[in-house]
Amino acid sequence: MTTQSAIKNGDALSLAYAPLALAQALIRCPSVTPAEGGGLGLLEYKLGGLGFRCERMKFGLIDNLYARIGTQAPHFCFAGHTDVVPPGDESAWRHPPFSAGIENGELYGRGAADMKGAVAAFISAVATFLADRQGALPGSISLLITGDEEGDGIDGTKRVLETLASRRETIDACLVGEPTCAARLGDTAKIGRRGSLTARIKIIGSAGHAAYPERADNPLPRMVNLLQAIGAEPLDKGTEAFDPSTLTITSIDTGNTASNVIPAQANAVLNIRFNTCHSGESLSRWLADMCARHSGAHEMQIAISGEPFLTAPGRLVEAVAQAVQTVTGLMPALTTGGGTSDARFIHSHAPVIEFGLVGATMHKTDERISIDDLNGLTNIYREILRIYFSESNCA
């Protein structure tokens, strides 16, 4: 179906691009990272029917889809993912995790909340928006859909953005459809995220018999001293937009199975979620200094999965807030809490905001969403496009 034929046949458009039907079809694709599961193929077919130019970009084992309609600015991008986490014990589900069952006004399935529901709402909103405008689009709309958000994130959104940058293709605004709402559709949008740093520290000693500690070099007291030192004071007091940074020790291990043996090494893992008072580099230097002062012989490996960012007030944030209020009657709280998302890759390319469904059941057994919320989200996305591409804004 071409864009023009879809526009001329509103009933057919409503049926072919209804958000519930699209969400069910996506959930039925078993796309556990890194498997594509048929989800991107389905999107490619649907978006092609609306006149989008679709590109499948594969990096390593990961399939990604970039689809765009229009060639001019402003360029609005919807970003998301079709990959999902494993369902766990499928027998524990009320409805099989890839069956897209419906009960009491709710749609069940792995990825319903995170985030196949939002991806379905993207497409349905774009279809009706294009139909409303009779094909006249003052700019461009794209969808950047990855299969690597729940994985390492190495061959997904980041690589697609690098490809776009290499050919000088720019994005003016981006909305990520992660499930941001806490209890009610419209209550929360994310205008920033904290950075995340993971440090793996090994303190090296020498093994020996517990009855003769003087003949060994026990690394555990040094590890205890180090961890006490780095946790002794808060990293910062937070900012107007961010809560205080946090440092969490997630593992301490020696691999020791005997009670009478002094271990040769002690290992610890810690994670820092940090605000804009810090950078990954500054925290790495601080940890290196603390280890030098308290650890003795040691090794440390640091992985930084994202830097903190904050999207300033402007056209994108205002469009999202206004659209949410128009559809739901709520003014969303603009927050920066939670974990990381692919917005950490996007913010250096374009202003980015995250808004999606209620995330109470994401990654859980019986993941599900309200069908009313799915329809409401579609209306919000369509209203965002209407506001963003309004003649006053594009003048």
C-alpha positions, -999 to +999 in steps of 0.1 A: +000+000+000+015+034-010+012+065+012-013+081-012-035+050-015-035+047+023-045+083+027-074+078+003-087+048+023-089+058+059-106+026+070-080+004+054-053+025+070-069+022+104-070-016+101-035-020+086-018+002+111-039-002+143-015-001+173-029-032+190-026-054+159+009-041+153+019-047+189+006-082+188+024-090+156+057-077+171+053-096+204+048-128+184+083-123+169+107-141+194+134-115+192+155-123+223+188-105+218+206-110+194+179-127+174+159-105+150+129-129+152+111-114+123+103-081+141+124-058+119+111-075+088+076-068+099+085-031+105+102-028+071+071-041+054+048-018+073+069+013+069+076+006+032+038+007+027+038+042+040+065+054+016+095+051+039+129+043+025+141+014+046+177+003+053+187-028+071+220-022+088+237-053+102+268-051+124+282-083+138+253-104+149+229-075+153+202-064+128+190-028+128+165-009+108+167+028+097+137+041+078+131+076+067+104+095+048+112+130+035+146+146+028+143+181+042+147+196+077+135+195+103+142+158+108+122+141+137+134+106+147+116+079+167+142+056+183+136+022+200+143-015+199+126-047+191+149-070+210+138-083+244+152-101+274+146-138+278+112-147+292+125-171+319+102-199+329+075-198+303+053-221+323+050-194+349+033-170+324-004-165+325-002-163+287+027-177+267+053-149+264+052-147+226+015-153+221+003-117+226-026-128+247-053-103+258-072-104+291-092-078+310-081-050+287-044-058+289-020-071+263+005-097+276+038-107+262+076-103+265+084-068+252+048-054+255+061-026+278+098-027+268+092-017+241+073-033+213+041-014+224+058+019+219+073+008+185+038-001+174+025+033+186+053+050+166+041+035+133+004+039+139+010+075+149+031+082+118+005+065+096-024+087+108-003+118+109+007+114+073-030+107+064-041+138+082-017+159+062-026+143+029+010+135+024+023+170+028+052+167+052+073+199+060+104+180+069+114+143+075+104+115+099+126+085+106+126+054+128+158+041+142+151+006+155+178-016+169+181-052+179+209-046+205+194-024+233+190-052+257+224-065+249+258-049+249+247-019+228+279-021+207+264-029+173+230-012+176+220+024+178+256+037+183+267+021+150+237+033+131+243+069+143+279+066+132+268+055+098+244+085+095+271+109+107+296+095+081+272+105+053+263+138+070+228+129+077+216+149+107+187+145+132+171+176+146+151+159+174+147+124+187+121+107+209+130+073+225+100+052+234+113+035+266+086+029+292+092+060+313+058+063+331+057+052+368+020+046+375-001+063+349+004+071+312+017+107+310+032+110+345+069+110+336+093+118+307+130+116+308+151+146+298+184+132+308+202+102+322+230+095+346+263+080+334+273+045+344+308+033+352+317-003+363+350-010+379+365-045+384+393-044+410+417-072+418+440-068+448+470-092+445+485-109+475+501-144+481+483-175+494+492-193+526+479-212+556+455-194+579+475-206+609+506-188+596+494-154+584+529-139+586+540-163+558+513-149+534+501-116+521+464-115+527+447-091+501+414-090+520+423-064+546+435-041+518+403-047+499+383-038+530+403-006+535+399+004+499+361-002+498+357+017+531+377+046+518+359+050+485+325+047+503+334+071+531+320+103+516+292+110+491+305+117+456+284+149+454+252+165+466+234+164+433+223+192+410+190+209+402+183+183+376+201+152+390+200+133+423+234+127+440+257+102+423+257+068+438+284+041+443+273+006+448+295-024+456+280-053+437+304-081+443+333-092+466+349-125+459+381-145+464+372-178+448+382-194+481+365-226+491+386-235+521+383-218+555+420-224+564+435-208+533+445-172+528+436-163+492+461-151+467+438-124+454+406-105+463+382-092+436+355-066+439+330-050+414+314-017+419+291+005+398+288+043+399+258+061+386+270+096+382+255+130+373+270+159+355+293+168+384+316+141+370+327+124+338+337+088+333+373+100+329+373+120+362+359+091+382+384+067+366+412+090+378+397+092+413+394+054+415+430+049+403+442+073+429+422+055+457+436+022+446+472+035+446+467+048+481+449+018+497+454-013+476+491-021+471+496-045+442+464-044+422+448-044+387+417-025+377+395-026+346+369+001+340+340+001+316+320+033+310+286+025+293+274+060+292+281+096+302+255+118+319+235+142+297+206+167+301+184+179+273+177+216+277+142+231+275+133+239+239+111+229+210+113+191+216+107+191+253+078+216+249+062+195+222+062+164+243+050+181+274+022+199+255+011+167+237+010+146+269-011+173+286-035+176+257-041+138+255-040+128+292-046+160+311-013+155+330+018+176+329+046+150+329+074+152+355+107+158+336+132+136+353+167+121+349+164+090+371+166+053+364+192+033+345+207+039+310+191+037+276+201+042+240+195+079+246+231+079+259+243+075+223+218+099+208+223+130+229+256+139+212+238+138+178+205+155+186+183+168+214+166+137+228+137+129+252+123+096+264+086+090+267+066+057+266+043+034+285+040+025+321+070+003+329+058-015+360+060-050+345+089-047+321+113-076+322+090-095+346+069-126+342+035-116+328+048-084+313+018-065+301+003-031+291-031-015+292-046-015+257-061+019+266-026+032+273-013+018+240-040+038+222-033+068+243+004+066+236-004+065+199-024+097+202+003+114+222+029+105+195+007+118+168+001+150+187+038+154+192+043+152+155+015+177+149+030+202+173+066+197+161+057+201+125+032+229+129+036+258+105+045+282+133+073+260+145+086+253+110+085+289+098 
